[in-house]
Amino acid sequence: MTPIFQLETNFPGREHLVKRLLRHIYINKFPDKSKSDMKLPVKDLDFFLNLIKEHKLGTKLIEAWVNFMMPSTDHLAGHIHPYATGVYYLLSPKNSGNLKFPDMNLEIEPRENLFLVVPKAVTHSITENKSNGLRISLAFFFE
């Protein structure tokens, strides 16, 4: 099975994007404490497209979104995606939920500035956010 690609990197627009997203959360209030997401224009992610090309992982971004993991939420249902998926952690408090790959017997603890690539059709889930903070990650499909 193809391994999970991992890279520590600094997204130059990180601080600005985090402020924009926190403002979005405040305005929309996210009252139900569920895992929420928000679509993001692919054109805003040239930095990640260049990383993917540089490491010969792909050539085209298809769709992008932001995940918000509130405290006490999870995404335990194992699922797969039809495309390779990039994930970049913008905010990630300690104990905010690990990414699990049951078929690989692998668990990754997210941290800020961690960039991952999950190959298509790899089953994964996210454990409960046991922190008191919000976890925010960018995600996108590519080929």
C-alpha positions in Angstrom: 0.0 0.0 0.0 1.2 3.5 -0.8 2.6 5.3 2.2 1.2 8.6 3.5 3.4 11.6 2.4 4.3 13.9 5.3 6.1 17.3 5.1 6.6 20.1 7.6 6.2 23.4 5.7 5.2 27.0 6.2 2.3 28.2 4.1 3.0 32.0 3.6 -0.6 33.0 3.8 -1.3 30.9 7.0 -1.8 33.7 9.5 -4.1 35.8 7.2 -6.2 32.7 6.4 -6.5 31.6 10.0 -7.8 35.2 10.9 -10.2 35.1 8.0 -11.5 31.6 9.0 -11.9 32.6 12.7 -13.9 35.6 11.6 -16.1 33.3 9.5 -16.7 31.0 12.5 -17.6 34.0 14.7 -20.0 35.4 12.1 -21.7 32.1 11.4 -21.6 31.0 15.1 -21.4 27.2 14.4 -23.9 26.6 17.1 -24.2 22.8 17.0 -20.5 21.9 17.7 -20.4 19.6 14.8 -17.6 19.1 12.3 -18.2 21.8 9.7 -16.5 22.7 6.5 -16.3 25.5 4.0 -15.5 25.4 0.3 -12.3 27.3 -0.7 -11.3 28.6 -4.2 -8.6 26.3 -5.7 -6.9 29.4 -7.1 -5.9 30.4 -3.5 -3.8 27.3 -3.1 -1.0 27.7 -5.6 1.5 27.1 -2.8 0.2 23.6 -2.3 -0.1 22.9 -6.1 3.6 23.8 -6.4 4.4 21.4 -3.5 2.5 18.6 -5.1 4.2 19.2 -8.5 7.7 19.6 -6.8 7.3 16.2 -5.1 5.8 14.6 -8.3 2.6 13.7 -6.5 0.2 15.3 -9.0 -0.4 18.2 -11.4 -3.9 19.6 -10.9 -6.1 20.7 -7.9 -9.7 19.7 -8.3 -11.6 20.9 -5.2 -10.6 22.5 -1.9 -12.3 23.1 1.5 -11.5 23.9 5.1 -12.4 21.5 8.0 -13.3 22.9 11.4 -13.1 20.3 14.2 -14.8 21.6 17.3 -14.0 20.2 20.7 -15.7 16.9 21.5 -16.3 16.0 17.8 -14.9 13.3 15.7 -15.2 11.8 12.2 -14.9 8.2 13.2 -16.7 6.7 10.2 -14.0 5.2 8.1 -14.2 6.6 4.6 -12.2 6.9 1.4 -11.9 9.7 -1.3 -12.0 9.2 -5.1 -8.9 11.3 -5.5 -5.6 11.8 -3.7 -6.2 14.2 -0.8 -3.8 16.9 0.5 -4.3 18.1 4.1 -2.5 21.0 5.8 -3.0 21.8 9.5 -3.5 25.5 10.1 -4.5 25.2 13.8 -4.0 22.0 15.7 -4.1 22.0 19.5 -2.6 19.0 21.3 -5.2 16.1 21.6 -7.4 17.6 18.8 -7.9 14.3 17.1 -5.6 11.9 15.3 -5.8 10.8 11.7 -6.2 7.0 11.6 -5.4 4.6 8.8 -6.7 1.2 9.9 -5.6 -0.7 6.9 -2.0 0.5 7.4 -2.1 0.2 11.2 -1.0 3.9 11.3 -2.1 6.9 13.4 -0.8 10.4 12.8 -1.1 13.2 15.4 -1.7 16.5 13.5 0.4 19.5 14.3 0.4 23.0 12.9 2.3 23.3 9.5 2.1 19.5 8.8 1.2 18.8 5.2 0.0 15.2 4.4 -1.0 13.5 1.2 -3.4 10.6 1.5 -3.5 8.4 -1.7 -6.9 7.9 -3.2 -9.1 5.0 -1.9 -7.2 4.8 1.5 -9.6 4.3 4.4 -9.2 6.8 7.1 -11.0 8.4 10.1 -10.4 11.1 12.7 -10.5 10.5 16.4 -12.3 12.8 18.9 -11.0 16.3 19.5 -10.3 16.0 23.2 -8.7 19.5 23.4 -10.5 22.7 24.4 -9.6 24.3 21.1 -10.7 24.3 17.5 -8.7 22.4 14.9 -8.6 23.9 11.4 -7.2 22.1 8.3 -7.2 22.8 4.6 -8.0 19.9 2.4 -8.1 19.4 -1.3 -8.4 16.7 -4.0 -5.8 16.5 -6.7 -4.7 14.3 -9.5 
